Amino acid sequence: MDVEALRTMHIDAIEQEYGKRETILYALGLGYGSDPLDASELPFVYEGGLRSVPSYVNLLCHPGFWAQRPEFGIDWVKILHAEQDFTIHQPLPPTSRMRGEYRVAALEDKGAGRGALLHQEKALYDSASGAHVATVRSTLFLRGNGGEGGFGTPPAAAGLLPDRAPDRSVSIPTLPRQALIYRLSGDWNPLHADPAIAAKAGFAAPILHGLCTNGIACRAVLASYCDNDPARLTGMFTRFSKPVMPGETIRIDFFEEAAGLVMFRAVVEERDEIVLDRCSARYA
Ligand SMILES: CCCCCCC[C@@H](O)CC(=O)SCCNC(=O)CCNC(=O)[C@H](O)C(C)(C)COP(=O)(O)OP(=O)(O)OC[C@H]1O[C@@H](n2cnc3c(N)ncnc32)[C@H](O)[C@@H]1OP(=O)(O)O
């Protein structure tokens, strides 16, 4: 891996316009609309009073799967999404044009054979007003690298969940084709679609995007703590601890820690395995 190329990497600001089609497609990728009689979530998939799921900031103005580019020497097939954090400064409009300023913030070397963590940051601005809409931090686990050095200061590790029964749980099923719908919103990594690439990465089948699970968690937070009003969600952190397979049911366990702060984990019900851990959401 060329650590110096990563440290000095520059990506020009990215402009992205999105309309009702993109906003609705993203929500469909998270499974919204699965109950035609449930009017509470309809505004996320219907143009009458359309609302944006706040976690869409994760995808907007993203430079794409650049880690595949050969000049960085990253073993890209082995990349897994490790953490995702977003802070909303202004509610995300259901249609708009955004500008994203993106940088690689740090490379955390775990040692030869143990991998490396690549920390990225994106600032999202409304193109017309210049208002700062969101700050997004994203960490990739480079399983096929490590022992080659690092740079920058990684973010502090997230705290453990309380050791007690959850205050509330919500189960959300996914479809076997969930990843194939979700990828249309912008993450074209073949790991989530092509069985041959999934096998090279060590999986029996294509796995679900981390950011799809993240968006499903966001959906559960909105329904459980924000009355499905996206303007009330101010931030969310997730750590991806195990892969999710499309078609599995994700149960989100919530721990109410303080006014406006809920911690949570996600468990795949079929395997009773924790797939998101040490997570938190902030809301007003
Ligand atoms: C829009 C365009 C977007 C572009 C993005 C493109 C990428 C996406 O397409 C890719 C995906 O979505 S992949 C799907 C989602 N992610 C996953 O499924 C990963 C799930 N996690 C794992 O499998 C393991 O945690 C695993 C494998 C990550 C680590 O497990 P282990 O190897 O067993 O690690 P372990 O021995 O437990 O710990 C080693 C050190 O690493 C730290 N660590 C572990 N998991 C971490 C995580 N998830 N985040 C941050 N740090 C983590 C441990 O703390 C430990 O550190 P230390 O040695 O310092 O104590």
The ligand as a MOL file (V3000), in Angstrom:
LIG
                    3D

  0  0  0     0  0            999 V3000
M  V30 BEGIN CTAB
M  V30 COUNTS 60 62 0 0 0
M  V30 BEGIN ATOM
M  V30 1 C -20.8160 5.5600 -1.0730 0
M  V30 2 C -19.5890 4.7230 -1.2300 0
M  V30 3 C -19.1300 4.0360 0.0340 0
M  V30 4 C -17.7890 3.3390 -0.1090 0
M  V30 5 C -17.6050 2.3310 0.9820 0
M  V30 6 C -17.2010 1.0230 0.3560 0
M  V30 7 C -17.1190 -0.0570 1.3720 0
M  V30 8 C -18.4260 -0.8300 1.5220 0
M  V30 9 O -19.0250 -1.1280 0.2630 0
M  V30 10 C -18.0430 -2.0880 2.2350 0
M  V30 11 C -19.1030 -2.5820 3.1460 0
M  V30 12 O -20.1760 -2.0510 3.2740 0
M  V30 13 S -18.6960 -3.9780 4.0850 0
M  V30 14 C -20.1760 -4.3590 5.0090 0
M  V30 15 C -20.2460 -3.7280 6.3470 0
M  V30 16 N -19.1400 -4.0320 7.2270 0
M  V30 17 C -18.9910 -5.2490 7.7960 0
M  V30 18 O -19.7600 -6.1610 7.5560 0
M  V30 19 C -17.8360 -5.4160 8.7550 0
M  V30 20 C -18.2800 -6.0920 10.0230 0
M  V30 21 N -17.1510 -6.1830 10.9740 0
M  V30 22 C -16.3040 -7.2170 10.9800 0
M  V30 23 O -16.4800 -8.1740 10.2300 0
M  V30 24 C -15.1480 -7.1720 11.9650 0
M  V30 25 O -15.4390 -6.1980 12.9540 0
M  V30 26 C -13.7920 -6.7790 11.3050 0
M  V30 27 C -13.4320 -7.8700 10.2770 0
M  V30 28 C -13.8900 -5.4270 10.6430 0
M  V30 29 C -12.7250 -6.7450 12.3740 0
M  V30 30 O -12.7820 -7.9530 13.0830 0
M  V30 31 P -11.4490 -8.6510 13.6130 0
M  V30 32 O -10.4690 -8.7730 12.4990 0
M  V30 33 O -11.8740 -9.8830 14.3410 0
M  V30 34 O -10.9040 -7.5650 14.5620 0
M  V30 35 P -10.5910 -7.7000 16.1110 0
M  V30 36 O -9.5600 -8.7630 16.3160 0
M  V30 37 O -11.8890 -7.8140 16.8610 0
M  V30 38 O -9.9670 -6.2820 16.4370 0
M  V30 39 C -8.7310 -5.8820 15.8650 0
M  V30 40 C -8.5600 -4.4040 16.0960 0
M  V30 41 O -9.4570 -3.6780 15.2510 0
M  V30 42 C -10.4090 -2.9460 16.0240 0
M  V30 43 N -11.7150 -3.1030 15.4020 0
M  V30 44 C -12.3710 -4.2550 15.1900 0
M  V30 45 N -13.5390 -4.0070 14.5510 0
M  V30 46 C -13.6150 -2.6720 14.3780 0
M  V30 47 C -14.5910 -1.8190 13.8020 0
M  V30 48 N -15.7340 -2.2950 13.2600 0
M  V30 49 N -14.3430 -0.4920 13.7910 0
M  V30 50 C -13.2060 0.0080 14.3440 0
M  V30 51 N -12.2380 -0.7650 14.9020 0
M  V30 52 C -12.4550 -2.0850 14.9240 0
M  V30 53 C -10.3780 -3.5700 17.4200 0
M  V30 54 O -10.7590 -2.6310 18.4090 0
M  V30 55 C -8.9280 -3.9860 17.5210 0
M  V30 56 O -8.1420 -2.8380 17.8050 0
M  V30 57 P -6.9270 -2.9380 18.8830 0
M  V30 58 O -6.0520 -4.0430 18.4100 0
M  V30 59 O -6.2870 -1.5920 18.8320 0
M  V30 60 O -7.6040 -3.2250 20.1830 0
M  V30 END ATOM
M  V30 BEGIN BOND
M  V30 1 1 1 2
M  V30 2 1 2 3
M  V30 3 1 3 4
M  V30 4 1 4 5
M  V30 5 1 5 6
M  V30 6 1 6 7
M  V30 7 1 7 8
M  V30 8 1 8 9
M  V30 9 1 8 10
M  V30 10 1 10 11
M  V30 11 2 11 12
M  V30 12 1 11 13
M  V30 13 1 13 14
M  V30 14 1 14 15
M  V30 15 1 15 16
M  V30 16 1 16 17
M  V30 17 2 17 18
M  V30 18 1 17 19
M  V30 19 1 19 20
M  V30 20 1 20 21
M  V30 21 1 21 22
M  V30 22 2 22 23
M  V30 23 1 22 24
M  V30 24 1 24 25
M  V30 25 1 24 26
M  V30 26 1 26 27
M  V30 27 1 26 28
M  V30 28 1 26 29
M  V30 29 1 29 30
M  V30 30 1 30 31
M  V30 31 2 31 32
M  V30 32 1 31 33
M  V30 33 1 31 34
M  V30 34 1 34 35
M  V30 35 2 35 36
M  V30 36 1 35 37
M  V30 37 1 35 38
M  V30 38 1 38 39
M  V30 39 1 39 40
M  V30 40 1 40 41
M  V30 41 1 40 55
M  V30 42 1 41 42
M  V30 43 1 42 43
M  V30 44 1 42 53
M  V30 45 1 43 44
M  V30 46 1 43 52
M  V30 47 2 44 45
M  V30 48 1 45 46
M  V30 49 1 46 47
M  V30 50 2 46 52
M  V30 51 1 47 48
M  V30 52 2 47 49
M  V30 53 1 49 50
M  V30 54 2 50 51
M  V30 55 1 51 52
M  V30 56 1 53 54
M  V30 57 1 53 55
M  V30 58 1 55 56
M  V30 59 1 56 57
M  V30 60 2 57 58
M  V30 61 1 57 59
M  V30 62 1 57 60
M  V30 END BOND
M  V30 END CTAB
M  END
